Amino acid sequence: MTTSWCSSPRSSEAVEDQVHVRRMVESDLDEADRITRLAFATFRGLPQPDAALDDTEAVRTRFVAAPDCAWVAEIDGEVAGSVFAARWGSFGFFGPLTVDPRLWDRGIGSRLLEPVLAAFELWQVRQAGLYTFSSSRKHLGLYQKHGFWPGHLVAVLGKPVAPVSSVYSLFSQAPPDSEASLLDEIRELTSSVFPGLDLEREIVAARAQGIGDTILVRGGDALSGIAVCHSGPGSEAGSGVCYVKFGATCSGETAGDGFDLLLSACEAFAAESGLHRLVAGVNTGRLDAYRRMLRRGFRTDLLGVSMYLRPEGERLDTPDQYVIDDLR
Ligand SMILES: CC(C)(COP(=O)(O)OP(=O)(O)OC[C@H]1O[C@@H](n2cnc3c(N)ncnc32)[C@H](O)[C@@H]1OP(=O)(O)O)[C@@H](O)C(=O)NCCC(=O)NCCS
């Protein structure tokens, strides 16, 4: 699409004056998606706009999951960039944040962070974070300017799916009348890892949109592990892939062994779903979890860095935690 500001960029002051940040609406989706793909492809120096994200989908799925957590920047009524925030109970993060490459370095990214920071404040999260490119001076500089400071490296790991035996159940298989109590049980587990951590929105969104499911692993009657997985095209995973968007095992002495059982369940679910690759991100601050994944044959697909708004506050990346997330 050719617009006045695209074909004839204005001075940085003039553009900044005209930036209007507002809630995303459904009619923004095509343009927000186009810009998101183009921005990542441009940043990575890829010739095709779709090359960076392929048939993965994040803009539409995140908007449908939480339309109140998505914003766009517009200029002269045209979308110039967008951002999504996620509220996992007491923990918040944001991404993807993207701006049309023709308008980079004019303060639009900073403007898009304003509603995100206001939302974290409103939600009174205990901690907030993000994933970004560890080697980009611009990304670190931008986020530091807004109060986020680097944490550990985040390794997005992948492995070919192999047949593995595992006993697990799925959230989608639970009878509707037990859903609320199951969500309470999951909340209890995630709260043992980080007080107030709540994945309900991701769990419900994956099932409602048909883009994945939540794996439940039990030790006896008690829930010992959960993993919210996206599967295939149109989800955050893409063709042939099972992507563990979030996973956790109950904290305590047996958490490490429980983590291995959870990884087996994810691999078994991927195999039974006809998928050939399992992808899961882990914060390397969770050193034992990272090592256990490497021992199982996971290799690094992508390396980034986590950044936190309250670096001295409560964290979700200590060696005691057995959590899968990459905050992308
Ligand atoms: C990242 C992105 C959203 C930033 O948007 P933007 O509108 O260009 O960003 P802004 O103009 O608001 O801010 C740029 C900031 O980068 C920082 N920066 C740039 N170069 C820097 C450097 N060499 N060292 C330190 N900081 C630097 C500065 O803080 C600068 O803001 P300032 O000039 O006001 O101080 C945009 O570049 C983009 O879409 N990239 C591709 C997709 C992507 O990487 N998204 C983020 C994934 S985590």
The ligand as an SDF file (V2000), in Angstrom:
LIG
                    3D

 48 50  0  0  0  0  0  0  0  0999 V2000
   12.4240   -2.3500   17.3710 C   0  0  0  0  0  0  0  0  0  0  0  0
   11.4650   -1.3620   16.7030 C   0  0  0  0  0  0  0  0  0  0  0  0
   10.0350   -1.7010   17.0980 C   0  0  0  0  0  0  0  0  0  0  0  0
   11.8210    0.0340   17.2190 C   0  0  0  0  0  0  0  0  0  0  0  0
   10.9280    0.9790   16.6580 O   0  0  0  0  0  0  0  0  0  0  0  0
   11.4240    2.4640   16.3250 P   0  0  0  0  0  0  0  0  0  0  0  0
   10.1990    3.2680   16.0570 O   0  0  0  0  0  0  0  0  0  0  0  0
   12.4680    2.4080   15.2880 O   0  0  0  0  0  0  0  0  0  0  0  0
   12.0740    2.8770   17.7260 O   0  0  0  0  0  0  0  0  0  0  0  0
   12.2300    4.3590   18.3240 P   0  0  0  0  0  0  0  0  0  0  0  0
   12.5450    5.3050   17.2280 O   0  0  0  0  0  0  0  0  0  0  0  0
   11.0600    4.6780   19.1900 O   0  0  0  0  0  0  0  0  0  0  0  0
   13.4330    4.1700   19.3050 O   0  0  0  0  0  0  0  0  0  0  0  0
   14.7090    3.8880   18.8480 C   0  0  0  0  0  0  0  0  0  0  0  0
   15.6070    3.9110   20.0570 C   0  0  0  0  0  0  0  0  0  0  0  0
   16.6180    2.9250   19.9010 O   0  0  0  0  0  0  0  0  0  0  0  0
   17.6810    3.2810   20.7290 C   0  0  0  0  0  0  0  0  0  0  0  0
   18.9070    3.1670   19.9700 N   0  0  0  0  0  0  0  0  0  0  0  0
   19.0510    3.2100   18.6200 C   0  0  0  0  0  0  0  0  0  0  0  0
   20.3480    2.9960   18.3120 N   0  0  0  0  0  0  0  0  0  0  0  0
   21.0050    2.8130   19.4620 C   0  0  0  0  0  0  0  0  0  0  0  0
   22.3630    2.5400   19.8000 C   0  0  0  0  0  0  0  0  0  0  0  0
   23.2990    2.4250   18.8760 N   0  0  0  0  0  0  0  0  0  0  0  0
   22.6740    2.3920   21.1070 N   0  0  0  0  0  0  0  0  0  0  0  0
   21.7310    2.5170   22.0600 C   0  0  0  0  0  0  0  0  0  0  0  0
   20.4290    2.7730   21.7890 N   0  0  0  0  0  0  0  0  0  0  0  0
   20.0920    2.9270   20.5110 C   0  0  0  0  0  0  0  0  0  0  0  0
   17.4560    4.6870   21.2310 C   0  0  0  0  0  0  0  0  0  0  0  0
   16.9570    4.6380   22.5440 O   0  0  0  0  0  0  0  0  0  0  0  0
   16.3860    5.1810   20.2990 C   0  0  0  0  0  0  0  0  0  0  0  0
   15.5350    6.0920   20.8290 O   0  0  0  0  0  0  0  0  0  0  0  0
   16.0160    7.6580   21.0000 P   0  0  0  0  0  0  0  0  0  0  0  0
   16.6790    8.0380   19.7340 O   0  0  0  0  0  0  0  0  0  0  0  0
   14.7330    8.3930   21.2450 O   0  0  0  0  0  0  0  0  0  0  0  0
   16.8970    7.6570   22.1850 O   0  0  0  0  0  0  0  0  0  0  0  0
   11.6310   -1.3780   15.1660 C   0  0  0  0  0  0  0  0  0  0  0  0
   12.9610   -1.1380   14.8470 O   0  0  0  0  0  0  0  0  0  0  0  0
   11.2140   -2.7010   14.5380 C   0  0  0  0  0  0  0  0  0  0  0  0
   10.0700   -2.8680   14.1200 O   0  0  0  0  0  0  0  0  0  0  0  0
   12.1720   -3.6550   14.4130 N   0  0  0  0  0  0  0  0  0  0  0  0
   11.9040   -4.9510   13.7700 C   0  0  0  0  0  0  0  0  0  0  0  0
   11.0530   -5.8320   14.6560 C   0  0  0  0  0  0  0  0  0  0  0  0
   11.6550   -5.9740   16.0230 C   0  0  0  0  0  0  0  0  0  0  0  0
   12.8540   -6.2130   16.1690 O   0  0  0  0  0  0  0  0  0  0  0  0
   10.8220   -5.8150   17.0630 N   0  0  0  0  0  0  0  0  0  0  0  0
   11.2370   -5.9000   18.4210 C   0  0  0  0  0  0  0  0  0  0  0  0
   11.4580   -7.2900   18.8170 C   0  0  0  0  0  0  0  0  0  0  0  0
   11.9540   -7.3960   20.5160 S   0  0  0  0  0  0  0  0  0  0  0  0
  1  2  1  0
  2  3  1  0
  2  4  1  0
  2 36  1  0
  4  5  1  0
  5  6  1  0
  6  7  2  0
  6  8  1  0
  6  9  1  0
  9 10  1  0
 10 11  2  0
 10 12  1  0
 10 13  1  0
 13 14  1  0
 14 15  1  0
 15 16  1  0
 15 30  1  0
 16 17  1  0
 17 18  1  0
 17 28  1  0
 18 19  1  0
 18 27  1  0
 19 20  2  0
 20 21  1  0
 21 22  1  0
 21 27  2  0
 22 23  1  0
 22 24  2  0
 24 25  1  0
 25 26  2  0
 26 27  1  0
 28 29  1  0
 28 30  1  0
 30 31  1  0
 31 32  1  0
 32 33  2  0
 32 34  1  0
 32 35  1  0
 36 37  1  0
 36 38  1  0
 38 39  2  0
 38 40  1  0
 40 41  1  0
 41 42  1  0
 42 43  1  0
 43 44  2  0
 43 45  1  0
 45 46  1  0
 46 47  1  0
 47 48  1  0
M  END
$$$$
